[in-house]
């Protein structure tokens, strides 16, 4: 059995350490504690799996875009989509988003479509 010093926020475990972290993680729990065990061994949901695989696929396309014409076309399509999203946000007076902010929204939309869920609404400006 191992023990961990846990960090909590709003009562939930957000970090686990082998050694105490003064002022941050001072509560000692055994790894058999159900809450700690769930934190250390998270179960991946279907939606999380789809999101992880979609992210990996997009990163693969980005890495190949310099040498693969199809990958370059996909990247160009994403660029156009990002531009249209930002132009629409700008017309509403909302701040523009970076690709790093837009990309998770695109992945969420893909996950929603894959799972048959309704589209995820865009974040408030």
Secondary structure, 3 states (H helix, E strand, C coil): CCEEEEEEECCEEEEEECCCECCCECEEEECCCHHHHHHHCCCCCHHHHHHHHHHHHHHHHHHHCCCCHHHHHHHHHHHHHHHHHHHHHHHCCCCCCCHHHHHHHHHHHHHHHHHCCCCCCCCCC
